[in-house]
């Protein structure tokens, strides 16, 4: 249960950019904040898409490691 909660929390927190900006301030920026700035402030879609691919690959790698350590098929949902 703890491992499943950690995985769900990690995946849901990838897209949040407002909460870290409010809590941590402008010096603490997450990857989603960089993507947001690249699209809205810089109007640089290439940079934003590259950062998005990096974020996706990092998520898939961590999911793969989680699957090897815990095993998604052994989780009971419900």
PDB file of N, CA, C and O in Angstrom:
ATOM      1  N   UNK A   1       0.790  -1.184   0.000  1.00  0.00           N
ATOM      2  CA  UNK A   1       0.000   0.000   0.000  1.00  0.00           C
ATOM      3  C   UNK A   1       0.845   1.267   0.000  1.00  0.00           C
ATOM      4  O   UNK A   1       0.517   2.247  -0.668  1.00  0.00           O
ATOM      5  N   UNK A   2       1.933   1.232   0.756  1.00  0.00           N
ATOM      6  CA  UNK A   2       2.799   2.409   0.824  1.00  0.00           C
ATOM      7  C   UNK A   2       3.468   2.659  -0.522  1.00  0.00           C
ATOM      8  O   UNK A   2       3.577   3.802  -0.965  1.00  0.00           O
ATOM      9  N   UNK A   3       3.912   1.590  -1.167  1.00  0.00           N
ATOM     10  CA  UNK A   3       4.573   1.732  -2.463  1.00  0.00           C
ATOM     11  C   UNK A   3       3.603   2.250  -3.515  1.00  0.00           C
ATOM     12  O   UNK A   3       3.975   3.081  -4.343  1.00  0.00           O
ATOM     13  N   UNK A   4       2.367   1.771  -3.490  1.00  0.00           N
ATOM     14  CA  UNK A   4       1.364   2.244  -4.447  1.00  0.00           C
ATOM     15  C   UNK A   4       1.045   3.714  -4.194  1.00  0.00           C
ATOM     16  O   UNK A   4       0.878   4.482  -5.141  1.00  0.00           O
ATOM     17  N   UNK A   5       0.962   4.106  -2.939  1.00  0.00           N
ATOM     18  CA  UNK A   5       0.722   5.512  -2.618  1.00  0.00           C
ATOM     19  C   UNK A   5       1.863   6.408  -3.070  1.00  0.00           C
ATOM     20  O   UNK A   5       1.630   7.516  -3.554  1.00  0.00           O
ATOM     21  N   UNK A   6       3.088   5.938  -2.917  1.00  0.00           N
ATOM     22  CA  UNK A   6       4.248   6.711  -3.379  1.00  0.00           C
ATOM     23  C   UNK A   6       4.229   6.884  -4.882  1.00  0.00           C
ATOM     24  O   UNK A   6       4.513   7.972  -5.382  1.00  0.00           O
ATOM     25  N   UNK A   7       3.900   5.831  -5.612  1.00  0.00           N
ATOM     26  CA  UNK A   7       3.852   5.907  -7.075  1.00  0.00           C
ATOM     27  C   UNK A   7       2.760   6.855  -7.536  1.00  0.00           C
ATOM     28  O   UNK A   7       2.991   7.677  -8.422  1.00  0.00           O
ATOM     29  N   UNK A   8       1.580   6.755  -6.955  1.00  0.00           N
ATOM     30  CA  UNK A   8       0.490   7.637  -7.348  1.00  0.00           C
ATOM     31  C   UNK A   8       0.795   9.097  -7.019  1.00  0.00           C
ATOM     32  O   UNK A   8       0.497   9.990  -7.813  1.00  0.00           O
ATOM     33  N   UNK A   9       1.382   9.338  -5.863  1.00  0.00           N
ATOM     34  CA  UNK A   9       1.727  10.704  -5.482  1.00  0.00           C
ATOM     35  C   UNK A   9       2.778  11.283  -6.409  1.00  0.00           C
ATOM     36  O   UNK A   9       2.688  12.448  -6.793  1.00  0.00           O
ATOM     37  N   UNK A  10       3.771  10.488  -6.772  1.00  0.00           N
ATOM     38  CA  UNK A  10       4.816  10.971  -7.668  1.00  0.00           C
ATOM     39  C   UNK A  10       4.249  11.330  -9.031  1.00  0.00           C
ATOM     40  O   UNK A  10       4.574  12.386  -9.574  1.00  0.00           O
ATOM     41  N   UNK A  11       3.416  10.480  -9.588  1.00  0.00           N
ATOM     42  CA  UNK A  11       2.873  10.725 -10.922  1.00  0.00           C
ATOM     43  C   UNK A  11       1.929  11.921 -10.915  1.00  0.00           C
ATOM     44  O   UNK A  11       1.936  12.711 -11.860  1.00  0.00           O
ATOM     45  N   UNK A  12       1.126  12.072  -9.882  1.00  0.00           N
ATOM     46  CA  UNK A  12       0.218  13.217  -9.816  1.00  0.00           C
ATOM     47  C   UNK A  12       0.952  14.534  -9.603  1.00  0.00           C
ATOM     48  O   UNK A  12       0.489  15.578 -10.062  1.00  0.00           O
ATOM     49  N   UNK A  13       2.073  14.502  -8.922  1.00  0.00           N
ATOM     50  CA  UNK A  13       2.817  15.733  -8.640  1.00  0.00           C
ATOM     51  C   UNK A  13       3.649  16.213  -9.823  1.00  0.00           C
ATOM     52  O   UNK A  13       4.196  17.314  -9.768  1.00  0.00           O
ATOM     53  N   UNK A  14       3.761  15.441 -10.868  1.00  0.00           N
ATOM     54  CA  UNK A  14       4.571  15.861 -12.014  1.00  0.00           C
ATOM     55  C   UNK A  14       4.003  17.095 -12.701  1.00  0.00           C
ATOM     56  O   UNK A  14       4.762  17.937 -13.180  1.00  0.00           O
ATOM     57  N   UNK A  15       2.699  17.213 -12.756  1.00  0.00           N
ATOM     58  CA  UNK A  15       2.093  18.298 -13.502  1.00  0.00           C
ATOM     59  C   UNK A  15       1.831  19.558 -12.714  1.00  0.00           C
ATOM     60  O   UNK A  15       1.435  20.565 -13.302  1.00  0.00           O
ATOM     61  N   UNK A  16       2.033  19.550 -11.421  1.00  0.00           N
ATOM     62  CA  UNK A  16       1.728  20.734 -10.621  1.00  0.00           C
ATOM     63  C   UNK A  16       2.837  21.763 -10.747  1.00  0.00           C
ATOM     64  O   UNK A  16       4.010  21.442 -10.556  1.00  0.00           O
ATOM     65  N   UNK A  17       2.481  22.968 -11.061  1.00  0.00           N
ATOM     66  CA  UNK A  17       3.471  24.039 -11.098  1.00  0.00           C
ATOM     67  C   UNK A  17       3.059  25.227 -10.247  1.00  0.00           C
ATOM     68  O   UNK A  17       3.890  26.090  -9.962  1.00  0.00           O
ATOM     69  N   UNK A  18       1.811  25.295  -9.837  1.00  0.00           N
ATOM     70  CA  UNK A  18       1.361  26.420  -9.027  1.00  0.00           C
ATOM     71  C   UNK A  18       1.768  26.231  -7.564  1.00  0.00           C
ATOM     72  O   UNK A  18       2.278  27.165  -6.946  1.00  0.00           O
ATOM     73  N   UNK A  19       1.554  25.055  -7.010  1.00  0.00           N
ATOM     74  CA  UNK A  19       1.862  24.813  -5.605  1.00  0.00           C
ATOM     75  C   UNK A  19       3.353  24.994  -5.293  1.00  0.00           C
ATOM     76  O   UNK A  19       3.673  25.679  -4.322  1.00  0.00           O
ATOM     77  N   UNK A  20       4.281  24.413  -6.069  1.00  0.00           N
ATOM     78  CA  UNK A  20       5.697  24.667  -5.752  1.00  0.00           C
ATOM     79  C   UNK A  20       6.092  26.128  -5.903  1.00  0.00           C
ATOM     80  O   UNK A  20       6.959  26.614  -5.178  1.00  0.00           O
ATOM     81  N   UNK A  21       5.465  26.826  -6.833  1.00  0.00           N
ATOM     82  CA  UNK A  21       5.787  28.243  -7.006  1.00  0.00           C
ATOM     83  C   UNK A  21       5.324  29.057  -5.800  1.00  0.00           C
ATOM     84  O   UNK A  21       6.012  29.991  -5.388  1.00  0.00           O
ATOM     85  N   UNK A  22       4.179  28.718  -5.234  1.00  0.00           N
ATOM     86  CA  UNK A  22       3.667  29.452  -4.080  1.00  0.00           C
ATOM     87  C   UNK A  22       4.402  29.088  -2.792  1.00  0.00           C
ATOM     88  O   UNK A  22       4.697  29.959  -1.974  1.00  0.00           O
ATOM     89  N   UNK A  23       4.694  27.814  -2.616  1.00  0.00           N
ATOM     90  CA  UNK A  23       5.304  27.356  -1.378  1.00  0.00           C
ATOM     91  C   UNK A  23       6.812  27.594  -1.373  1.00  0.00           C
ATOM     92  O   UNK A  23       7.363  28.099  -0.395  1.00  0.00           O
ATOM     93  N   UNK A  24       7.475  27.227  -2.467  1.00  0.00           N
ATOM     94  CA  UNK A  24       8.933  27.306  -2.492  1.00  0.00           C
ATOM     95  C   UNK A  24       9.484  28.637  -2.939  1.00  0.00           C
ATOM     96  O   UNK A  24      10.629  28.967  -2.632  1.00  0.00           O
ATOM     97  N   UNK A  25       8.695  29.406  -3.658  1.00  0.00           N
ATOM     98  CA  UNK A  25       9.169  30.682  -4.162  1.00  0.00           C
ATOM     99  C   UNK A  25       9.764  30.546  -5.557  1.00  0.00           C
ATOM    100  O   UNK A  25       9.740  29.461  -6.138  1.00  0.00           O
ATOM    101  N   UNK A  26      10.290  31.621  -6.090  1.00  0.00           N
ATOM    102  CA  UNK A  26      10.800  31.583  -7.460  1.00  0.00           C
ATOM    103  C   UNK A  26      12.113  30.825  -7.611  1.00  0.00           C
ATOM    104  O   UNK A  26      12.473  30.445  -8.725  1.00  0.00           O
ATOM    105  N   UNK A  27      12.834  30.595  -6.518  1.00  0.00           N
ATOM    106  CA  UNK A  27      14.104  29.882  -6.631  1.00  0.00           C
ATOM    107  C   UNK A  27      13.919  28.382  -6.740  1.00  0.00           C
ATOM    108  O   UNK A  27      14.763  27.708  -7.330  1.00  0.00           O
ATOM    109  N   UNK A  28      12.848  27.840  -6.194  1.00  0.00           N
ATOM    110  CA  UNK A  28      12.563  26.407  -6.283  1.00  0.00           C
ATOM    111  C   UNK A  28      11.581  26.175  -7.409  1.00  0.00           C
ATOM    112  O   UNK A  28      10.390  26.451  -7.272  1.00  0.00           O
ATOM    113  N   UNK A  29      12.082  25.666  -8.527  1.00  0.00           N
ATOM    114  CA  UNK A  29      11.210  25.413  -9.662  1.00  0.00           C
ATOM    115  C   UNK A  29      11.277  23.950 -10.036  1.00  0.00           C
ATOM    116  O   UNK A  29      12.348  23.344 -10.058  1.00  0.00           O
ATOM    117  N   UNK A  30      10.126  23.398 -10.328  1.00  0.00           N
ATOM    118  CA  UNK A  30      10.038  22.021 -10.772  1.00  0.00           C
ATOM    119  C   UNK A  30      10.100  21.997 -12.291  1.00  0.00           C
ATOM    120  O   UNK A  30      10.066  23.041 -12.944  1.00  0.00           O
ATOM    121  N   UNK A  31      10.190  20.794 -12.845  1.00  0.00           N
ATOM    122  CA  UNK A  31      10.294  20.652 -14.294  1.00  0.00           C
ATOM    123  C   UNK A  31       9.057  21.208 -14.991  1.00  0.00           C
ATOM    124  O   UNK A  31       9.173  21.814 -16.056  1.00  0.00           O
ATOM    125  N   UNK A  32       7.893  21.014 -14.415  1.00  0.00           N
ATOM    126  CA  UNK A  32       6.675  21.531 -15.043  1.00  0.00           C
ATOM    127  C   UNK A  32       6.674  23.057 -15.075  1.00  0.00           C
ATOM    128  O   UNK A  32       6.095  23.650 -15.985  1.00  0.00           O
ATOM    129  N   UNK A  33       7.308  23.697 -14.104  1.00  0.00           N
ATOM    130  CA  UNK A  33       7.436  25.143 -14.119  1.00  0.00           C
ATOM    131  C   UNK A  33       8.326  25.635 -15.246  1.00  0.00           C
ATOM    132  O   UNK A  33       8.054  26.671 -15.853  1.00  0.00           O
ATOM    133  N   UNK A  34       9.387  24.894 -15.526  1.00  0.00           N
ATOM    134  CA  UNK A  34      10.248  25.246 -16.656  1.00  0.00           C
ATOM    135  C   UNK A  34       9.505  25.101 -17.979  1.00  0.00           C
ATOM    136  O   UNK A  34       9.667  25.922 -18.882  1.00  0.00           O
ATOM    137  N   UNK A  35       8.687  24.052 -18.090  1.00  0.00           N
ATOM    138  CA  UNK A  35       7.902  23.853 -19.310  1.00  0.00           C
ATOM    139  C   UNK A  35       6.888  24.982 -19.466  1.00  0.00           C
ATOM    140  O   UNK A  35       6.695  25.500 -20.567  1.00  0.00           O
ATOM    141  N   UNK A  36       6.250  25.357 -18.382  1.00  0.00           N
ATOM    142  CA  UNK A  36       5.284  26.448 -18.402  1.00  0.00           C
ATOM    143  C   UNK A  36       5.937  27.760 -18.846  1.00  0.00           C
ATOM    144  O   UNK A  36       5.383  28.492 -19.666  1.00  0.00           O
ATOM    145  N   UNK A  37       7.117  28.047 -18.296  1.00  0.00           N
ATOM    146  CA  UNK A  37       7.821  29.277 -18.668  1.00  0.00           C
ATOM    147  C   UNK A  37       8.280  29.252 -20.119  1.00  0.00           C
ATOM    148  O   UNK A  37       8.249  30.279 -20.797  1.00  0.00           O
ATOM    149  N   UNK A  38       8.702  28.095 -20.596  1.00  0.00           N
ATOM    150  CA  UNK A  38       9.157  28.001 -21.983  1.00  0.00           C
ATOM    151  C   UNK A  38       8.015  28.261 -22.955  1.00  0.00           C
ATOM    152  O   UNK A  38       8.225  28.847 -24.016  1.00  0.00           O
ATOM    153  N   UNK A  39       6.816  27.832 -22.603  1.00  0.00           N
ATOM    154  CA  UNK A  39       5.675  28.036 -23.500  1.00  0.00           C
ATOM    155  C   UNK A  39       5.125  29.448 -23.368  1.00  0.00           C
ATOM    156  O   UNK A  39       4.935  30.126 -24.378  1.00  0.00           O
ATOM    157  N   UNK A  40       4.868  29.903 -22.163  1.00  0.00           N
ATOM    158  CA  UNK A  40       4.158  31.168 -21.971  1.00  0.00           C
ATOM    159  C   UNK A  40       5.056  32.396 -21.985  1.00  0.00           C
ATOM    160  O   UNK A  40       4.674  33.418 -22.556  1.00  0.00           O
ATOM    161  N   UNK A  41       6.216  32.334 -21.386  1.00  0.00           N
ATOM    162  CA  UNK A  41       7.077  33.516 -21.304  1.00  0.00           C
ATOM    163  C   UNK A  41       8.007  33.637 -22.506  1.00  0.00           C
ATOM    164  O   UNK A  41       8.121  34.700 -23.116  1.00  0.00           O
ATOM    165  N   UNK A  42       8.672  32.526 -22.836  1.00  0.00           N
ATOM    166  CA  UNK A  42       9.673  32.560 -23.890  1.00  0.00           C
ATOM    167  C   UNK A  42       9.094  32.263 -25.274  1.00  0.00           C
ATOM    168  O   UNK A  42       9.718  32.575 -26.288  1.00  0.00           O
ATOM    169  N   UNK A  43       7.903  31.662 -25.314  1.00  0.00           N
ATOM    170  CA  UNK A  43       7.280  31.226 -26.566  1.00  0.00           C
ATOM    171  C   UNK A  43       8.211  30.311 -27.356  1.00  0.00           C
ATOM    172  O   UNK A  43       8.342  30.433 -28.573  1.00  0.00           O
ATOM    173  N   UNK A  44       8.853  29.393 -26.635  1.00  0.00           N
ATOM    174  CA  UNK A  44       9.814  28.469 -27.216  1.00  0.00           C
ATOM    175  C   UNK A  44       9.237  27.054 -27.131  1.00  0.00           C
ATOM    176  O   UNK A  44       9.458  26.341 -26.153  1.00  0.00           O
ATOM    177  N   UNK A  45       8.504  26.665 -28.156  1.00  0.00           N
ATOM    178  CA  UNK A  45       7.831  25.373 -28.147  1.00  0.00           C
ATOM    179  C   UNK A  45       8.808  24.211 -28.262  1.00  0.00           C
ATOM    180  O   UNK A  45       8.538  23.127 -27.746  1.00  0.00           O
ATOM    181  N   UNK A  46       9.924  24.418 -28.921  1.00  0.00           N
ATOM    182  CA  UNK A  46      10.925  23.357 -29.044  1.00  0.00           C
ATOM    183  C   UNK A  46      11.527  22.987 -27.700  1.00  0.00           C
ATOM    184  O   UNK A  46      11.680  21.810 -27.375  1.00  0.00           O
ATOM    185  N   UNK A  47      11.869  24.012 -26.921  1.00  0.00           N
ATOM    186  CA  UNK A  47      12.413  23.769 -25.585  1.00  0.00           C
ATOM    187  C   UNK A  47      11.386  23.096 -24.692  1.00  0.00           C
ATOM    188  O   UNK A  47      11.714  22.182 -23.936  1.00  0.00           O
ATOM    189  N   UNK A  48      10.144  23.549 -24.780  1.00  0.00           N
ATOM    190  CA  UNK A  48       9.085  22.965 -23.955  1.00  0.00           C
ATOM    191  C   UNK A  48       8.849  21.506 -24.318  1.00  0.00           C
ATOM    192  O   UNK A  48       8.647  20.673 -23.434  1.00  0.00           O
ATOM    193  N   UNK A  49       8.871  21.191 -25.603  1.00  0.00           N
ATOM    194  CA  UNK A  49       8.653  19.790 -25.998  1.00  0.00           C
ATOM    195  C   UNK A  49       9.838  18.917 -25.603  1.00  0.00           C
ATOM    196  O   UNK A  49       9.647  17.761 -25.224  1.00  0.00           O
ATOM    197  N   UNK A  50      11.053  19.443 -25.684  1.00  0.00           N
ATOM    198  CA  UNK A  50      12.220  18.676 -25.242  1.00  0.00           C
ATOM    199  C   UNK A  50      12.165  18.411 -23.741  1.00  0.00           C
ATOM    200  O   UNK A  50      12.460  17.305 -23.288  1.00  0.00           O
ATOM    201  N   UNK A  51      11.789  19.424 -22.977  1.00  0.00           N
ATOM    202  CA  UNK A  51      11.648  19.231 -21.529  1.00  0.00           C
ATOM    203  C   UNK A  51      10.530  18.248 -21.205  1.00  0.00           C
ATOM    204  O   UNK A  51      10.638  17.469 -20.258  1.00  0.00           O
ATOM    205  N   UNK A  52       9.455  18.286 -21.991  1.00  0.00           N
ATOM    206  CA  UNK A  52       8.366  17.339 -21.788  1.00  0.00           C
ATOM    207  C   UNK A  52       8.796  15.909 -22.058  1.00  0.00           C
ATOM    208  O   UNK A  52       8.404  14.993 -21.335  1.00  0.00           O
ATOM    209  N   UNK A  53       9.598  15.713 -23.093  1.00  0.00           N
ATOM    210  CA  UNK A  53      10.101  14.368 -23.396  1.00  0.00           C
ATOM    211  C   UNK A  53      11.037  13.893 -22.296  1.00  0.00           C
ATOM    212  O   UNK A  53      10.993  12.725 -21.908  1.00  0.00           O
ATOM    213  N   UNK A  54      11.888  14.788 -21.786  1.00  0.00           N
ATOM    214  CA  UNK A  54      12.775  14.415 -20.681  1.00  0.00           C
ATOM    215  C   UNK A  54      11.961  14.022 -19.451  1.00  0.00           C
ATOM    216  O   UNK A  54      12.285  13.044 -18.777  1.00  0.00           O
ATOM    217  N   UNK A  55      10.915  14.773 -19.161  1.00  0.00           N
ATOM    218  CA  UNK A  55      10.050  14.455 -18.022  1.00  0.00           C
ATOM    219  C   UNK A  55       9.348  13.117 -18.220  1.00  0.00           C
ATOM    220  O   UNK A  55       9.227  12.333 -17.279  1.00  0.00           O
ATOM    221  N   UNK A  56       8.887  12.855 -19.437  1.00  0.00           N
ATOM    222  CA  UNK A  56       8.236  11.579 -19.729  1.00  0.00           C
ATOM    223  C   UNK A  56       9.203  10.414 -19.587  1.00  0.00           C
ATOM    224  O   UNK A  56       8.844   9.388 -19.008  1.00  0.00           O
ATOM    225  N   UNK A  57      10.422  10.549 -20.103  1.00  0.00           N
ATOM    226  CA  UNK A  57      11.413   9.476 -20.006  1.00  0.00           C
ATOM    227  C   UNK A  57      11.792   9.224 -18.550  1.00  0.00           C
ATOM    228  O   UNK A  57      11.923   8.073 -18.134  1.00  0.00           O
ATOM    229  N   UNK A  58      11.968  10.291 -17.775  1.00  0.00           N
ATOM    230  CA  UNK A  58      12.300  10.118 -16.356  1.00  0.00           C
ATOM    231  C   UNK A  58      11.176   9.403 -15.616  1.00  0.00           C
ATOM    232  O   UNK A  58      11.435   8.561 -14.756  1.00  0.00           O
ATOM    233  N   UNK A  59       9.937   9.730 -15.942  1.00  0.00           N
ATOM    234  CA  UNK A  59       8.791   9.073 -15.314  1.00  0.00           C
ATOM    235  C   UNK A  59       8.737   7.596 -15.687  1.00  0.00           C
ATOM    236  O   UNK A  59       8.488   6.749 -14.830  1.00  0.00           O
ATOM    237  N   UNK A  60       8.966   7.285 -16.951  1.00  0.00           N
ATOM    238  CA  UNK A  60       8.945   5.893 -17.387  1.00  0.00           C
ATOM    239  C   UNK A  60      10.082   5.081 -16.771  1.00  0.00           C
ATOM    240  O   UNK A  60       9.898   3.910 -16.439  1.00  0.00           O
ATOM    241  N   UNK A  61      11.249   5.693 -16.618  1.00  0.00           N
ATOM    242  CA  UNK A  61      12.368   4.997 -15.973  1.00  0.00           C
ATOM    243  C   UNK A  61      12.049   4.705 -14.515  1.00  0.00           C
ATOM    244  O   UNK A  61      12.279   3.595 -14.035  1.00  0.00           O
ATOM    245  N   UNK A  62      11.519   5.702 -13.812  1.00  0.00           N
ATOM    246  CA  UNK A  62      11.158   5.477 -12.408  1.00  0.00           C
ATOM    247  C   UNK A  62      10.035   4.457 -12.268  1.00  0.00           C
ATOM    248  O   UNK A  62      10.021   3.676 -11.317  1.00  0.00           O
ATOM    249  N   UNK A  63       9.094   4.458 -13.209  1.00  0.00           N
ATOM    250  CA  UNK A  63       8.030   3.454 -13.199  1.00  0.00           C
ATOM    251  C   UNK A  63       8.598   2.064 -13.432  1.00  0.00           C
ATOM    252  O   UNK A  63       8.157   1.101 -12.805  1.00  0.00           O
ATOM    253  N   UNK A  64       9.565   1.949 -14.320  1.00  0.00           N
ATOM    254  CA  UNK A  64      10.208   0.658 -14.596  1.00  0.00           C
ATOM    255  C   UNK A  64      10.947   0.149 -13.362  1.00  0.00           C
ATOM    256  O   UNK A  64      10.853  -1.029 -13.020  1.00  0.00           O
ATOM    257  N   UNK A  65      11.684   1.041 -12.695  1.00  0.00           N
ATOM    258  CA  UNK A  65      12.394   0.655 -11.473  1.00  0.00           C
ATOM    259  C   UNK A  65      11.398   0.231 -10.390  1.00  0.00           C
ATOM    260  O   UNK A  65      11.623  -0.754  -9.687  1.00  0.00           O
ATOM    261  N   UNK A  66      10.314   0.967 -10.262  1.00  0.00           N
ATOM    262  CA  UNK A  66       9.271   0.615  -9.298  1.00  0.00           C
ATOM    263  C   UNK A  66       8.690  -0.760  -9.613  1.00  0.00           C
ATOM    264  O   UNK A  66       8.449  -1.561  -8.709  1.00  0.00           O
ATOM    265  N   UNK A  67       8.466  -1.028 -10.895  1.00  0.00           N
ATOM    266  CA  UNK A  67       7.912  -2.318 -11.297  1.00  0.00           C
ATOM    267  C   UNK A  67       8.874  -3.447 -10.965  1.00  0.00           C
ATOM    268  O   UNK A  67       8.438  -4.526 -10.565  1.00  0.00           O
ATOM    269  N   UNK A  68      10.171  -3.223 -11.123  1.00  0.00           N
ATOM    270  CA  UNK A  68      11.152  -4.260 -10.799  1.00  0.00           C
ATOM    271  C   UNK A  68      11.261  -4.483  -9.294  1.00  0.00           C
ATOM    272  O   UNK A  68      11.437  -5.616  -8.845  1.00  0.00           O
ATOM    273  N   UNK A  69      11.156  -3.408  -8.514  1.00  0.00           N
ATOM    274  CA  UNK A  69      11.291  -3.549  -7.068  1.00  0.00           C
ATOM    275  C   UNK A  69      10.031  -4.083  -6.401  1.00  0.00           C
ATOM    276  O   UNK A  69      10.108  -4.977  -5.558  1.00  0.00           O
ATOM    277  N   UNK A  70       8.882  -3.550  -6.766  1.00  0.00           N
ATOM    278  CA  UNK A  70       7.635  -3.915  -6.098  1.00  0.00           C
ATOM    279  C   UNK A  70       6.823  -4.880  -6.945  1.00  0.00           C
ATOM    280  O   UNK A  70       6.326  -5.886  -6.439  1.00  0.00           O
ATOM    281  N   UNK A  71       6.688  -4.588  -8.209  1.00  0.00           N
ATOM    282  CA  UNK A  71       5.908  -5.432  -9.089  1.00  0.00           C
ATOM    283  C   UNK A  71       4.479  -4.932  -9.220  1.00  0.00           C
ATOM    284  O   UNK A  71       3.678  -5.068  -8.294  1.00  0.00           O
ATOM    285  N   UNK A  72       4.166  -4.363 -10.351  1.00  0.00           N
ATOM    286  CA  UNK A  72       2.826  -3.843 -10.588  1.00  0.00           C
ATOM    287  C   UNK A  72       1.803  -4.970 -10.625  1.00  0.00           C
ATOM    288  O   UNK A  72       0.674  -4.791 -10.168  1.00  0.00           O
ATOM    289  N   UNK A  73       2.178  -6.120 -11.159  1.00  0.00           N
ATOM    290  CA  UNK A  73       1.234  -7.224 -11.272  1.00  0.00           C
ATOM    291  C   UNK A  73       0.849  -7.817  -9.922  1.00  0.00           C
ATOM    292  O   UNK A  73      -0.176  -8.490  -9.813  1.00  0.00           O
ATOM    293  N   UNK A  74       1.670  -7.571  -8.879  1.00  0.00           N
ATOM    294  CA  UNK A  74       1.344  -8.100  -7.543  1.00  0.00           C
ATOM    295  C   UNK A  74       0.501  -7.141  -6.721  1.00  0.00           C
ATOM    296  O   UNK A  74       0.086  -7.486  -5.615  1.00  0.00           O
ATOM    297  N   UNK A  75       0.239  -5.951  -7.232  1.00  0.00           N
ATOM    298  CA  UNK A  75      -0.592  -4.987  -6.506  1.00  0.00           C
ATOM    299  C   UNK A  75      -2.052  -5.358  -6.623  1.00  0.00           C
ATOM    300  O   UNK A  75      -2.507  -5.807  -7.675  1.00  0.00           O
ATOM    301  N   UNK A  76      -2.777  -5.171  -5.551  1.00  0.00           N
ATOM    302  CA  UNK A  76      -4.218  -5.412  -5.558  1.00  0.00           C
ATOM    303  C   UNK A  76      -4.913  -4.071  -5.523  1.00  0.00           C
ATOM    304  O   UNK A  76      -4.717  -3.284  -4.596  1.00  0.00           O
ATOM    305  N   UNK A  77      -5.712  -3.813  -6.516  1.00  0.00           N
ATOM    306  CA  UNK A  77      -6.442  -2.552  -6.595  1.00  0.00           C
ATOM    307  C   UNK A  77      -7.881  -2.785  -6.175  1.00  0.00           C
ATOM    308  O   UNK A  77      -8.680  -3.324  -6.941  1.00  0.00           O
ATOM    309  N   UNK A  78      -8.201  -2.387  -4.986  1.00  0.00           N
ATOM    310  CA  UNK A  78      -9.566  -2.498  -4.511  1.00  0.00           C
ATOM    311  C   UNK A  78      -9.788  -3.536  -3.491  1.00  0.00           C
ATOM    312  O   UNK A  78     -10.913  -3.711  -3.023  1.00  0.00           O
TER     313      UNK A  78
END
